[in-house]
Amino acid sequence: MTEQFFLYDETEETKTRYVSFVGENQRFDLAIMQTGRYYGKSIVMDIQGSRFAILGQDDLAEEGYLEFAYNLSEEDAEELRSFLQPIL
């Protein structure tokens, strides 16, 4: 058996917020983890869709990013963006 090679193995305390809301077309069930690991960005997990992304304000402003990361329509991505902007 070969020896495992770790790039890193660290433990960190995080703050996690669980939130669920209903948009015009779909329900959003999110877990938002705040950590110091990603330069002030948060890990936003879509629990129902089994997708996640590391997001900050710059990512929210990037055209098409939420649509791609969470496989959303433009309208649904705008609802998610509107929710996330004040809290990220």
WOPECOR-V216883 format. One record per residue. SS is DSSP state (a for helix, b for strand, c for the rest). PSI is psi in whole degrees, 0 to 359 (none if undefined). Layout:
BEGIN
SS|PSI  SS|PSI
END
This chain:
BEGIN
c|136  c|153  c|139  c|142  c|111  c|133  c|322  c|158  c|93  c|156  c|138  c|143  c|137  c|163  b|123  b|132  b|129  b|129  b|144  b|132  b|159  b|126  c|191  c|323  c|342  c|168  b|141  b|122  b|109  b|149  b|123  b|112  b|123  b|130  c|158  c|358  c|325  c|47  c|42  c|359  c|163  b|152  b|118  b|114  b|129  b|102  c|316  c|323  c|356  c|45  b|154  b|161  b|154  b|114  b|144  c|181  a|323  a|325  a|322  a|328  a|344  c|120  c|127  c|356  a|312  a|323  a|316  a|310  a|323  a|8  c|55  c|157  c|166  a|319  a|315  a|322  a|324  a|323  a|316  a|316  a|316  a|324  a|317  a|329  a|312  c|345  c|346  c|none
END
